[in-house]
Amino acid sequence: MMRAIVIDNFGGPDVLKRREVERPEPGPGKVLVRVIVSGTNPVDTKLRQDASWARLTPPLILGYDISGVIEEVGPGVEDLAEGDEVYYTPEIFGNSHGSYAEYNVVPAAIVARKPQNLSHEEAAAIPLAGGTAWEALVRRLELRIGETILVHGGAGGVGSFAVQLAKSMGAYVFATASAANLDFLGELGADHPIAYDSEDFVAVVEGETGGGVDAVFDTAGHDNVGRSLNCTRAYYHCTDIMTCCHYIDIMRVRAGPQRRPTAVVCSANGPFCDIISCHVSRCRKVAPYIQATIQYCQSKRPTIVIIGAIQAIPQR
């Protein structure tokens, strides 16, 4: 048996319940990981409220960032062994066994070894948020040296990774956040922080570039994507992570075939973690920013690391 936080139905924070559940066993090609730290992201709140879009039905265990130690390996696993420290993002779609538990079974193919100079808290803050930013900037936007990018929500979990990655890739970065977080954007490396609650980002970008940015990455939602069309160059790229079918439809109508909107839903796998760990642990060009930590079991493990906003984790 193991302890876990389970939801039996969708709803508010009160649906999160701690209980004893069966400890999973690793099948062929899988490993059993003892969870040391579980990351918590804004998507956890969305899934708690209604996870049907991710093909999930209660009861289920949420949580999609893990740093831990391999407890047992299943048949056919050769590159990992008991005792290895690892980190990864469990699959979101169709996976009802997330990281809010003492143990997690995962395909060995999506697991990466944790860099020795990263704590478990730092490692658990990387895979989902960092992987989403990497997917957006490198694979979808194909950002290049010397290009300009506008990052909406630059002080959030994904946005903070995006600002740092964009700078490390040689881009000029505009980033939006509340006025209270402008200094933080500067610390991340943003060239021009913009206070969305007191400035018009369209006017700011147009005024400085004279023709708009080459790329837009929206992590905040609202009407940012539609408004960003007014401060972008022809043939720009725009990527959104906010379950944005409505906005993508707007962009197809307004942008036309010369502009390419895409939506990102990312699960970071082992090869990605190996890449991002180079930026984080060796080059030190990118760093995870942890909002808070919560110990949710009476033992010393596991711990929840809060990457973005979350509501009401059950206390002991």
C-alpha positions as a printed Julia matrix, in Angstrom:
316×3 Matrix{Float64}:
   0.0    0.0     0.0
   0.99   3.65   -0.37
  -0.32   7.07    0.52
  -1.73   9.27   -2.23
  -3.95  12.3    -2.8
  -6.99  11.1    -4.76
 -10.02  12.83   -6.28
 -13.26  10.86   -6.55
 -15.04  13.56   -8.53
 -14.21  16.82  -10.26
 -14.62  20.06   -8.34
 -12.95  22.51   -5.98
 -10.01  22.02   -3.62
 -12.17  20.01   -1.21
 -12.22  17.02   -3.61
  -8.53  16.35   -2.86
  -8.45  13.5    -0.34
  -5.48  11.68    1.17
  -5.87   7.93    1.47
  -4.17   4.55    1.26
  -4.2    2.94   -2.2
  -2.57  -0.08   -3.8
   1.08   0.42   -4.65
   1.55  -0.13   -8.4
   3.9   -2.74   -9.85
   6.16  -2.09  -12.85
   5.33  -4.09  -15.95
   7.58  -4.76  -18.96
   9.57  -1.69  -19.98
   8.51   0.27  -16.88
  10.03   1.35  -13.58
   8.6    1.97  -10.12
   9.76   5.33   -8.76
   9.66   6.37   -5.1
   8.49   9.97   -5.26
  10.74  12.35   -3.34
   9.25  15.58   -4.71
   6.14  16.19   -6.82
   5.78  19.4    -8.78
   2.43  21.19   -8.91
   1.41  23.27  -11.92
  -1.64  25.34  -12.94
  -2.77  22.47  -15.18
  -3.37  20.43  -12.02
  -6.1   22.87  -11.02
  -7.72  22.66  -14.45
  -7.68  18.87  -14.33
  -9.08  18.83  -10.8
 -12.02  20.94  -12.0
 -12.68  18.84  -15.12
 -10.2   16.44  -16.71
 -12.53  15.02  -19.35
 -10.59  16.91  -22.05
  -7.56  14.81  -21.08
  -9.58  11.56  -21.31
  -9.57  11.19  -17.51
 -12.39  10.13  -15.21
 -12.32   9.85  -11.39
 -11.03   8.32   -9.26
  -7.59   9.57  -10.21
  -4.31  10.85   -8.8
  -3.17  14.21  -10.16
   0.39  15.56  -10.44
   2.72  15.71  -13.46
   6.25  16.45  -12.26
   8.37  13.96  -10.34
  11.86  13.74   -8.93
  12.6   10.53   -7.09
  14.5    7.26   -6.83
  13.92   4.06   -8.76
  12.59   1.42   -6.38
  12.16  -1.43   -8.85
  12.62  -2.07  -12.57
  10.31  -4.12  -14.74
  11.27  -6.81  -17.26
  13.27  -5.54  -20.22
  14.61  -2.36  -18.59
  18.38  -2.28  -19.06
  19.52   1.36  -18.89
  18.11   2.12  -15.42
  18.61   0.38  -12.1
  17.29   0.37   -8.56
  18.63   3.37   -6.66
  19.0    5.67   -9.69
  17.81   9.23   -9.03
  15.5   10.3   -11.85
  13.06  13.03  -12.89
  10.32  13.23  -15.52
   6.76  14.23  -16.41
   4.17  11.44  -16.19
   1.88  11.28  -19.19
  -1.15  13.55  -18.76
  -3.62  12.25  -21.35
  -5.34   9.06  -20.25
  -3.08   8.58  -17.21
  -4.95   8.44  -13.9
  -1.83   7.73  -11.79
   0.02  11.01  -11.32
   2.67  12.21   -8.91
   0.61  13.02   -5.78
   1.62   9.68   -4.32
   4.5    7.89   -2.65
   5.17   5.77   -5.75
   4.66   6.11   -9.5
   5.01   3.6   -12.33
   6.29   5.06  -15.58
   7.69   3.84  -18.92
  11.48   3.8   -18.65
  11.71   5.57  -22.01
  10.46   8.89  -20.58
  12.69   8.91  -17.5
  15.96  10.84  -17.22
  18.68  10.65  -14.59
  18.67  13.62  -12.22
  21.83  15.77  -12.45
  23.79  15.41   -9.23
  24.07  19.17   -8.7
  20.3   19.67   -8.77
  18.22  19.09   -5.65
  15.07  17.0    -5.93
  13.07  20.22   -5.46
  14.85  21.89   -8.39
  14.53  18.8   -10.58
  10.81  18.45   -9.93
  10.3   22.07  -10.98
  11.7   21.48  -14.47
  10.04  18.8   -16.66
   6.49  20.02  -17.41
   7.03  23.79  -17.35
  10.49  23.62  -18.91
   9.4   21.03  -21.45
   6.44  23.13  -22.55
   8.65  26.2   -23.01
  11.22  24.15  -24.95
   8.55  22.62  -27.16
   7.12  26.06  -27.93
  10.34  27.97  -28.59
  12.55  25.34  -30.18
  10.2   23.01  -32.02
   7.12  25.11  -32.76
   8.41  28.69  -33.06
  11.87  27.64  -34.28
  13.25  30.78  -32.66
  16.54  32.02  -34.12
  19.39  34.25  -33.03
  18.52  37.92  -33.48
  14.76  37.43  -33.68
  12.29  39.22  -31.41
   9.71  37.43  -29.29
   6.82  38.52  -27.08
   6.2   36.19  -24.11
   2.86  36.67  -22.35
   2.86  35.63  -18.69
   6.64  35.8   -18.4
   6.63  35.56  -14.59
   4.71  32.26  -14.49
   6.05  28.71  -14.44
   6.21  28.16  -18.21
   6.76  31.84  -18.98
   9.81  32.13  -16.71
  11.43  29.22  -18.53
  10.48  30.73  -21.9
  12.08  34.09  -21.12
  15.32  32.44  -20.03
  15.41  30.0   -22.95
  14.69  32.75  -25.47
  17.58  34.81  -24.1
  19.92  31.82  -24.15
  18.92  31.31  -27.82
  19.97  34.85  -28.71
  16.55  36.47  -29.08
  15.41  39.93  -27.98
  12.66  39.32  -25.44
   9.57  41.37  -24.66
   7.68  39.85  -21.73
   4.45  40.76  -19.96
   3.62  40.43  -16.28
   1.94  42.44  -13.57
   3.68  45.64  -12.5
   4.67  43.89   -9.26
   6.68  41.3   -11.23
   8.6   43.59  -13.61
  11.81  43.36  -11.58
  11.53  39.58  -11.67
  11.25  39.68  -15.47
  14.44  41.68  -15.53
  16.16  39.09  -13.36
  15.07  36.41  -15.82
  16.74  38.35  -18.63
  13.8   40.01  -20.4
  15.07  42.91  -22.52
  11.82  44.86  -22.23
   9.45  43.93  -19.38
   5.89  45.17  -19.93
   3.29  45.7   -17.17
   0.08  44.34  -18.66
  -2.0   46.02  -15.95
  -0.74  49.52  -16.73
   0.71  49.42  -20.26
  -0.61  48.56  -23.73
   1.74  45.83  -24.9
   0.74  46.41  -28.55
   1.8   50.07  -28.37
   5.01  49.23  -26.51
   6.1   46.56  -29.0
   5.13  48.6   -32.06
   6.88  51.66  -30.68
  10.17  49.84  -30.09
  10.27  47.53  -33.11
   8.58  49.66  -35.75
   7.14  46.56  -37.36
   6.29  44.05  -34.67
   7.9   40.92  -33.24
   8.88  37.76  -35.09
   7.24  35.39  -32.6
   4.63  35.33  -29.84
   4.32  32.78  -27.04
   1.17  33.14  -24.95
   1.01  31.4   -21.57
  -1.66  33.66  -20.03
  -4.75  33.42  -22.24
  -7.51  36.05  -22.25
  -7.4   38.06  -25.51
  -3.62  38.12  -25.81
  -3.41  36.07  -29.0
  -5.94  38.17  -30.89
  -4.37  41.45  -29.78
  -0.87  40.21  -30.54
  -1.77  40.09  -34.22
  -1.53  43.89  -34.14
   2.16  43.91  -33.14
   3.66  41.12  -35.22
   5.56  41.02  -38.47
   4.34  39.24  -41.59
   5.16  35.53  -41.52
   5.41  35.59  -37.71
   4.83  32.49  -35.61
   2.52  32.31  -32.6
   2.2   29.51  -30.06
  -0.36  29.21  -27.26
  -0.76  26.78  -24.36
  -4.12  27.9   -23.03
  -6.45  25.28  -24.62
  -7.0   27.89  -27.25
  -9.26  26.5   -29.98
 -11.28  29.74  -29.95
  -8.2   31.92  -30.39
  -6.69  29.66  -33.02
  -9.89  30.04  -35.05
  -9.61  33.83  -34.72
  -6.01  33.71  -35.87
  -6.78  31.6   -38.91
  -9.38  34.11  -39.99
  -7.34  37.25  -39.26
  -3.81  36.11  -39.94
  -4.29  34.25  -43.18
  -1.9   31.71  -44.7
   1.23  33.85  -44.16
   1.12  33.36  -40.39
   1.33  30.11  -38.5
  -0.55  29.66  -35.21
  -0.05  26.49  -33.19
  -1.16  25.14  -29.83
   1.15  23.31  -27.44
   0.34  20.47  -25.08
   3.61  19.0   -23.85
   4.8   16.06  -21.8
   8.57  16.19  -21.26
  10.33  12.89  -21.93
  13.75  11.61  -20.98
  15.67  13.01  -23.97
  14.21  16.46  -23.33
  15.18  16.32  -19.66
  18.74  15.5   -20.71
  18.79  18.56  -22.98
  17.27  20.99  -20.5
  19.5   19.73  -17.7
  22.47  20.98  -19.74
  21.01  24.49  -19.66
  20.07  24.25  -15.99
  22.8   22.24  -14.26
  25.87  22.71  -16.45
  25.59  25.93  -18.48
  23.5   27.63  -15.76
  21.68  29.64  -18.44
  18.27  28.61  -17.13
  17.0   28.13  -13.59
  13.7   26.88  -12.14
  11.94  29.33   -9.84
  10.04  27.67   -6.99
   7.12  29.53   -5.45
   6.72  27.34   -2.35
   7.14  23.85   -0.97
   4.66  21.85    1.09
   5.28  18.61    2.96
   2.11  16.63    2.46
   2.95  13.45    4.34
   4.07  13.05    7.94
   7.27  11.38    6.8
  10.08  13.37    5.21
   8.72  12.49    1.79
   7.16  13.27   -0.53
   7.14  17.07   -0.89
   5.12  19.18   -3.28
   6.92  21.96   -5.14
   4.58  24.69   -6.37
   5.61  25.87   -9.84
   2.52  27.96  -10.5
  -0.78  28.76   -8.85
  -2.57  25.93   -7.06
  -5.32  25.83   -4.49
  -5.58  24.05   -1.14
  -3.31  21.05   -0.9
  -4.53  18.93    2.06
  -2.42  19.45    5.16
  -1.55  16.74    7.64
